[in-house]
Amino acid sequence: MKTCLVVDDSSVIRKVARRILEGLDFQITEAEDGQQALAQCQRQLPDAVLLDWNMPVMDGYEFLKALRRLPGGDAPKVVFCTTENDVVHIARALHAGANEYIMKPFDKDIVEAKFHEVGLI
Amino acid sequence: MSPHDYDFLCKLLKQRSGLALAGDKQYLVESRLLPLARKAGIASLADLVAKLKERDDRLAVEVVHAMTTNESFFFRDKIPFDHFRDTIMPALLQSRAAERRIRIWCAAASTGQEPYSLAILLKEMKDKIADWRIEILGTDLATAVLDKAKAGLYTQFEVQRGLPIQLLVKYFAQIGEMWQIGADIRGMVQYRPLNLLSDFSYLGPFDLVFCRNVLIYFDQETKVDVLGRLARVTAPHGFLVLGAAETVVGLTDAFKPVPERRGLYAPAMPASAPGLAARVAAMAPRPATLVGAK
C-alpha cells in the first residue's frame, strides 16, 4: 500500500483528503504545517505528499524546497492543493519541484486524475 | 409520466438523435426534462409532450440537447491519446508523406476538450509536422456545446480533470476564474453542427475519426448504419477511435481492431493488401506515458 502525507492546517481539508485518498488505497499520515511535515519526512519518506501552500510556522513552498534537499527527497510525488490559483504560484511550485497542482476547491475526480497523472495510481 | 408520453419521447429522441432509451429510463427523462419544462414555463411533462405533438420544432431541439450527454474532459481515458501520439501519427506521417496533409474528425466534439487535446499533442510534436497541413474538424449535435468549444473557455474544475498542470500553464491563459485555451490552439480546430444520423459523406475523407462514447447511446441498427457510413469517409490508410465501452465487433466488417491497441480500428483491407499486423509492425513502439512532460 502506498503512503501519502497530507499537509494542511485545516482539519476539515485533511479529513476530506484522507477520505478520498483512503478510497484510492493510500495509507495516510497527516501534518498541520510544513515543519511537522518535514520532521515526518526526515523519519520516513512517503510515496506522495498532498500539500497546502499557506500554513503557519512553515508554508508549503518552503517545505517543498526543504524536502527536495533531503537525501532521497526527490522521490516523493508532491501535489500542491491550494487556493493559490494563479499562474505565478503554479510556475513557482513547478520550479521548486512540485509534480502536480490542484486548485481548491477540489473533488475526488480531480485528486484521482492528478494522482493518476503522476503515476501514483 | 404516463407510459404513452414516455413512449412518445423515446420515439422523438430516436428519430432526431439516434438516442435509444431503455424502458426503465423514465427517471432520467424526468430529471433532464423537468428543469427544461420549468424554464420554458411549461407546468408538467404531460404539457411538454402536448406541445411537442403540436410540432414545436424549437422545443424538440431543446429536448434532444437536454437528453444527450455532453460530459467531456481533456485527455479523457488517456489511452486514445497515447494511441494518437505513439501509433496513429507515426503511421500517418509515413502514409501521408507525399501529400503532407492530415484530416482529423472528432465526430462528437462536445465542448471541445477532445479536439483541443489532439491539437495540444500536435503542438507538442511540432518539429515533426512543421510543413504539414493538419485539419481538425469538431462536430456535435448540440450547437450550444459548440459555442462553448469555439470560445475555448473552461472552469477551474474542467481544466483540472485530465489536463497535466504543465500543459495548462503552457497553453492556457487565466481570465478571472476561467481558463482560456490559446488562440493558436483554437485556430487549429473548426467546428460545425452535425447530426450523425444525417448524411456526412461530403465531409470526408478523413485520415482519423474520433467517434467516442456516441455509439453506446444508439440501438444496434443505428450503430451498424453509422459505422458503415464512417467506413466510407475513413481513408484506406486511416483510423477510427471508439470509446472504451464500444466496438465494431459484431456490427461491421468494414473496420478491424488494431492488435494490442484497445479502442483503435483500421479499415479492413482487401486480401491482397498488407495485413493489419504488418501495418502495425511498421508503426513506432509505444512509450509508457501520455505527455512526456514529467
Chai-1 contact restraints between the chains, C-beta under 6 A:
chainA,res_idxA,chainB,res_idxB,connection_type,confidence,min_distance_angstrom,max_distance_angstrom,comment,restraint_id
A,V87,B,Q174,contact,1.0,0.0,6.0,A-B,restraint_1
A,I90,B,V169,contact,1.0,0.0,6.0,A-B,restraint_2
A,E100,B,I165,contact,1.0,0.0,6.0,A-B,restraint_3
A,Y101,B,I165,contact,1.0,0.0,6.0,A-B,restraint_4
A,M103,B,Q156,contact,1.0,0.0,6.0,A-B,restraint_5
A,D109,B,R161,contact,1.0,0.0,6.0,A-B,restraint_6
A,I110,B,Q160,contact,1.0,0.0,6.0,A-B,restraint_7
A,A113,B,R161,contact,1.0,0.0,6.0,A-B,restraint_8
A,A113,B,G162,contact,1.0,0.0,6.0,A-B,restraint_9
A,E117,B,P164,contact,1.0,0.0,6.0,A-B,restraint_10
